Amino acid sequence: MGQDVDVQPFNQDDDRERAMISALNLEQRPDRARHEEDGHLDFEYGGQTRRLLFECKSAPVGSDFGTGRDTGLPQLQRWSTMHFVFAWFQPRDNRPKRIWYGSPAMMREWNLAEQAYLKPDLALLDLVPDAVDDQVVTAVLGDKEVYTFQDLQILLKDQWKANKNKGRPHNLYKLNADVKSARKTAENLYSRRIAEIAVRDRIRYLIARGATVNNRKIFASYVMEHCVEINPPRWAVNLAQAIEKALQEDPSL
């Protein structure tokens, strides 16, 4: 009997991205972070060279385009100044079937709609933590005058631990120990005032995690209606023409 072969139903995202970058003659920074641009193009316009940042989105033929995990307001704000390219691929084929270009102006309607979708969550993020009072502290952490490190850690987990990669350069368990700052963090003690700050910080963290969307779609119908299709085989040349036309219509892009 023959051995079963695990056939991937569709080629990998990274393979498709590389195919788009190559077809459109874009460049990639080797040191770019995951959340940063997929590629860039140094484009000559008006006697100056400007670096245009690109986001690449791909999907099977006929499908909508995903936005990725945990897309929040900061990412949408970054995308508002970026140029998009969309490509359809056949399964297990790393050659683009169709490609579209979307300038920041072309993508603006979608971007603003996504920001509006997040607006109620962001309002909660501003309002709810300030509503924490003494009664809430008691309900969450118990009715105490002094709280231990263990009391706060069970609420905050690693949230107050130093982590430079997550923008936390200091150990807040140490800095906020206002009743007793011990050599061993586990022996620190905290006042009710600090406990209230801890509850507010946890609420902000939880709401901020919820104030994102997971793989929202950019509908194919939006791309086909608002963006410019780039025709083969001279993908890169036709992209440059579409960019130049977009800059003529809005030089601020």
Salt bridges, closest charged atoms under 4 A:
ASP13 OD1 - ARG16 NH2 2.39
ASP14 OD1 - ARG34 NH1 3.90
ASP15 OD1 - ARG18 NH2 2.52
GLU17 OE2 - ARG32 NH2 3.28
GLU27 OE1 - HIS40 NE2 3.86
ASP31 OD1 - ARG29 NH1 2.94
GLU36 OE1 - ARG29 NH2 2.88
GLU37 OE2 - ARG29 NE 2.76
ASP42 OD1 - ARG51 NE 2.74
GLU55 OE2 - LYS57 NZ 3.05
ASP93 OD1 - ARG95 NE 3.19
GLU109 OE1 - HIS226 NE2 3.21
GLU114 OE2 - ARG216 NH2 2.98
ASP130 OD1 - ARG204 NH2 3.86
ASP134 OD1 - ARG192 NH2 2.85
ASP143 OD1 - ARG192 NH1 3.50
ASP151 OD2 - LYS144 NZ 2.93
ASP158 OD1 - LYS161 NZ 3.27
ASP178 OD2 - ARG193 NH2 3.90
GLU196 OE2 - ARG200 NH2 2.95
ASP201 OD1 - ARG204 NH1 3.37
GLU229 OE2 - ARG98 NE 2.83
